């Protein structure tokens, strides 16, 4: 007796369902982007070690924040690659694997959306902190003394710092809104399951 869950799909349904594999090249491209970030991390780490005795405390702090920034973006990439593939393309079959990420066991589109929003806030926080540190002489044109060698010189003004802060706050408000909406939808789903229509 055939299982209804494994019944053959109609040709059109099969085509539409198989179209999810078109996302595979996108995830493979993100893996290549992850490789680029590994190279960038090693490059920044080399600058930090090479200039350990010549750099001041502020320069070291900026490079370390840059390393943290790279790691957080890399974590974001991993969440999108693994969580997105698991959610939208195909199961990875990691159940019982000792290295399975804790969050992957209950990942869905809503959870992934909230985690991505939180990761973006973390990345934005690092960028904002770097701006606050580098803008010690706010309004100077340009502020080059506080950036590592080989890094593009940046001009900081009160307006640019203000807009960066506003954008960061917008990220926070968006993440809170996403989390709140997800919580409301989850509560409504539980209510429907607890009181099914007669």
N, C-alpha and C positions, 0 to 999 in steps of 0.2 A: 504494500500500500504506500503510495507516494506521500511525502510530507508536503502539506500545502505551502509551507514556508519556503520550500526549495523548488516549487513549481516553476516551469519554464516561463520566462517573460515573453511578452509579445515583441516582435521585431522593433517596433518604435520605442517601447519601454526599455528594451535592452540597449538600444542605441543611446537613448537619453541617459540611462544609468551608467553606461560605459564611458560617457563623456567626462566623468569625474577624473579619468586617467589623464586628461589633458592638463591637469594641474601638476602632474609628476615633473615635467621639465622646470616648472616654477620652483618646486621644492629642491630640485637638484641645483638650480641656480643659486638658491639661498645657501646651500652647502658650500658652493664655491665662494660666495660672499663671506661665509664663516672662515674659510681658508685665508682670505684677504685680511680679515681682522686678526687672525693669528700672526700673520706676517707683520701687521702694524703694531701689535702688542710687543713682539720680539724687538722690533725697531725702537720703540719708545723705551723699552726696558734696557736696551743697549745704551741709549742716550743717558738714562738715569745712572747706570753703573759706571759708564765712561766718565761722566762729569760729577761723580759723587764727591770729589774733593774740591771741585771748583765752583759748584752751584751753591747759591744761598738757600736758606730755608724756604723762602717763598717759591723759588724756581723748582725745588724738589717737590714741594706740595702740589704745584700745578702739574708736574709730570705724573705724580702718583694719582692725582685726580683724573688725568687723562687715561691712565691705565685702568682705573676703576670704571671709567666711562666705556672703554672698549669691552671690558668684561661684561658690563650690564647690557650693552647692545648685543654682545654675543649670546648672553642668556635669553634675550628677547628673540633672537634668531632661532635658538634651540626650541623655545616654546612654540614659535610659529611653525617650524619644520615638523617637529614631532607631533605636537598637538593638532596642527592643521591637517597633516597627513592622516592621523588616526581618526579625526572627526569627519573629514570630507572625502577622503580617497579610499583607504582600506585599513583594516586592522593590522597592527604590527605583531600581534601574537606574543606580547611580552608578559602575559599573566604568569606569575610565579618566578619571573626572572629576578635575580638578586639586585640587578641594577635598574629595575623599572622605577622611573620617577614617581614619587608619592602622589603627585597631582594628576598623573596620567590615568590612574585607576578610576577617577570620577570626572574625567574631562568631557565637556560637551561645548557647543558653540557659546553658550552663555558664560560658562566658567572661563573658557579661553579668552573671551572678550574682556572680562574683568581683570584677569591676570595680565593681559597685554596692556590694559589701561594703567595698572599699577606699575608695570615695568617702564612705561613711557614717562610716568611721573618721576620715577627714580632717576632715569636718564636726564630728564629736564632739571632735576634738583642738582645733579652733578654739574651740568653746564652753568646753572645759575650760581653755584658756589664758586666755580672757576672765574666767572665774571666778577663776583664780589671781591675775590682775592686779587685778581689782576687789575681791578679798577681802583686800587688804593689811591692813585693820584687822578681822581675823576676829573675829566675835562682836559687832561693833558693831551697834546696832539703830537705824535701818537704815543700810546703806552707800550714801550718796547722793552723797558728794563726788567719787567717781571715775566717775560715769556721765555721759554727755553730756546737755545740756539737752534736755528733751522726751522723755527715755527713762524708762521706769517704774523707780522705785527698788526695789532688791532687797535682801533681808536674807540675808546669808551667815552660815551657822553651820558648825561643824566637821562636823556630821552631813550637811548638804546637800552640802558639798564632798566628803566621803567617799563618799556615794552616787553623786555624779556621776563620781568617779574609778572606782568599782566598775563602773558602767554602761559607761564607756569601755573598761575592761579586758574586760568581757563582749563588747563589739563586736569587740575585737581577737581574742579567743579564738574567737568565731564565725567571723570571716573566715579565720583560720588553719585551722579545721576544714573550712570550705567549700573552701578551696584544696587542702587535703590530700585530701579526698574526691574532688575533681575530678581530682587527679593520679592517684589510685589507679584511678579509672574509666578514665582515658585510658590508663594502663599496661595494664589488663586488655583494653581494646579493641585496642591494638596487638598484644598477645600472641595474641588470637583471630585477628586479621588475618594475623599472621605464621605461625600454625600452624592453618590451617583444618581443620575436621573432614573426615576422608576419607570 
